[in-house]
């Protein structure tokens, strides 16, 4: 998995494991490769996910 939490910030990029991201408030998805969405499923309801318009469309298809 390529997920990272930016040190000393409430920002995570491609990190969907909430145990590692308990203080995170802003979640970003860089793009729709499997290694960047590992752990992200249709049950995600914790916070909004910020991403590009194209990634958002692909994400909607993945989570159907």
N, C-alpha and C positions, 0 to 999 in steps of 0.2 A: 504494500500500500504506500502511496505517495503522500498521504496526509500530513499536514504540519499545523501546529498551533504557533502563531507568531509570539515569541517571548515578550512578556510584560504587556500584552494586549488582549482584548477580548475577541480576537480574530482567528478563525481557522480556515485553512484552504484544503479542500479535499479530505477533511477529517470528519468521519461520521461515527466514531466510537465515543459515545458520550462520557464514558468513564475517564477518558483521557482529556475530554473537552468540557469538564463541568463548569468552568468559569466563562466559557465562550458565549458571546451574544451575537456575533456576526459570522455566518457560514458562507463561504464562497466555493463554488464549483468551477474549476478551471476549464474543463472540457469533458466530453462524454466517453472517455476510454474506460474500460472495465477496471483498470488499476486505480482510477481516480474516483470511482463510484462504489468501490467495495465497502459494504456495510450500509449503504443507502438503499432503502426499500420504500414500498408504498405506505408503510406505517410511520414514516417520518412526519412528525407534527410539532417538533420542538421549537423551531425558529424558521423564519424565511430563509431561502437559499438564494444567494445573489449569483448571477451568471449572465452570460451574453444571451441575446434573444434566440439565437440558433440553439445554443445549449439548453435553454429553457424548453424549446419545442421537443428536442430529443429526449430530455428528461421526462416530460409528460408522457411520451410514448413508452419509455422504459418502465414507468411506475404504474401504467394502466393494469 
